[in-house]
């Protein structure tokens, strides 16, 4: 099971769910140490204990971090998953997200 990212709109309505797969999480945290300099990514390091809610300003920072991680993605599937995640979170209707592990 992946890390679920539940997206909410301005009225707290649920817009959808996207998953950060274990292979993507591994690509960010195990195969590189680029995350260490990004405080927001440090909060998401523990795959199974993550339980974080981010508001729009933090979502923008998260997207920025993911864009930087994307430059280190050498696997096409990881790159594609990052693209989908970035695109979904960049939707201006997304005002809040909740990230939760198993």
Secondary structure, DSSP 8 states (H G I E B T S, - for coil): --EEEEEE-TTS-EEEEEEE-HHHHHHHHTS--GGGG-HHHHHT--TTT-EEEEEHHHHHHHHHHHHHHHTT--SHHHHHHHHHHHHHHT-TT--EEEEE--
